[in-house]
Amino acid sequence: MLKTKLLHPEILMALGSNGHGANVLIADGNFPFTTSVPATARKVFLNLAPDLLTVTDVLKVLIQAIPVESATVMVPPDECDQPVFTEFIDILGPDVPLKKLKRYEFYDQAKRNDTCLVIATGESRRFANLLLTIGVVR
């Protein structure tokens, strides 16, 4: 039995197989999980039902398992901050910068070959996609 709160075998395998500079996408229920990420990314579907699990639920567990260097969010066409962004900042802490990209720029970033893991959630809030860059263990 593992002592860590993160127990999902596929997520552990993907994280253990990658390192500094790799990206992890935690996606809301509207994200095109299979067409807007690289074919090489491991895809884990946790989207059982609306709001089970949410992006913030997954984030709270992931940050205990990996160092996060930076985070990127998708902003709507009017580029307004979304309420979920405040939650991301609260969970990630003040040392993790939150970069904001428009929809298609975000898709381009998520499609890069360094996206190693995509976690599909049942998050129903719009624009709740979060792309994390794994940092170094200090």
N, C-alpha and C positions, 0 to 999 in steps of 0.2 A: 504494500500500500504506500502511496506517495504522501508526503507531508504537505506538499503544496496544495493550494486551493484549486489550481488548474489541473483537471483530471482527464480532459478530453484527449484520447490517444492520437487522433489525427492532428489536432492543434499542437500538441507536444512534439510530435514528429516533425511537423513543418518548422516550428520554432527552433528545434534542436538541429535541424539541417541547414539553417541559415544563420547569418550573423550581421555584424555591423553594416549598415547601409541598405539592408533588405527592407522591403515595405510590407506592411500588413494592412489590409483593407477590412474594416468593420463596416458593413453596408446595411442601409435601411431596406425596408421591404419593397421599395420602388426601384432599387438599383438593378441594372441589367447584369446579373451575376455571371453569366456565362459568355456574354458577347463583349463586355467592356473591360476584360482583364486578359492577361496573357494566358495562352493555352497551358503553359508550364506551371501556373499557380495552382496550388492545392486549394480546392474548394470545399468548405465545410458548411453544410446547410443546417442552421439552428432556427430556421423560420417555421416553427411548428404551427403557430397561430398569430394573429395580430397582437403585437406587443409582448410576445413570448419568444424569445428573449429580446431585450432592447439593446441598442448600441452601447448605452452607458452600463448596462449589466455586464456585457462582455468586456468593456474597457476596464472596469473595476478589477476584474480577475486578471486580465492580461498584464496590467502595469505591475502586478506583483511578480510576474514571471520574466519580464524583459525590461531592459532599460530603453526608454523612449527618448530619442534625440530631437525629433520634431514631429509635428502633426499638421495635416492639411485637411481643410473642410471645403465642401462645395457650397457656394453661395447662389441664391436665386438671381434671376435676371436683374432685379433692382439692387442687388448687392447688399441688401440689409442683413445684419446679423440675425441669426435665428436663436430662439431661447435655449435650444440644446447646446449651443456653442459655450454658453456660460457654464453649463454642467461639465462639458469637456474640460474647460480651463480649470474648474474647481477640482476635478479628478486628477488631471495631469500635473497640476501645480504650476507655480510661476516660472519655473526654469525651462518649461517646454514651450517654445514658440508655436503659435497657431497661425499657419499660413492659409490664406483664403484664395480660392480659384473659382472662376466661372465654370459652369457645367461642363462644357466641352474641353476646357483646359484640365479640369479634374479627371475626366475620362481619359485624356491623353496620358496624364500622370499615372493613373491606375493601370493602364495598358502596358506600361514599361516592363521590361523583362525582370527588373528587380522587385516586382510585386510577387512575393513568394506564397502568400496566403490570403485567401478571401473568405471572410466569415459572413454568411448571409444571416441576418436577423429578422425578426418579425416586427421591427421598429416601424411604427406607423407615422411618426413625425417626419415631415418632408425635410429634405436637405440635412439629414442626420448621418450622412456618410463621413467616415473618418479614416484617413490614410496615415498610418503611423510609420515612421522610419526608426528602425531599431538602432540603438546607440551602442556604446561600449560599456562593459562592466567596469566599474571603478572600484 
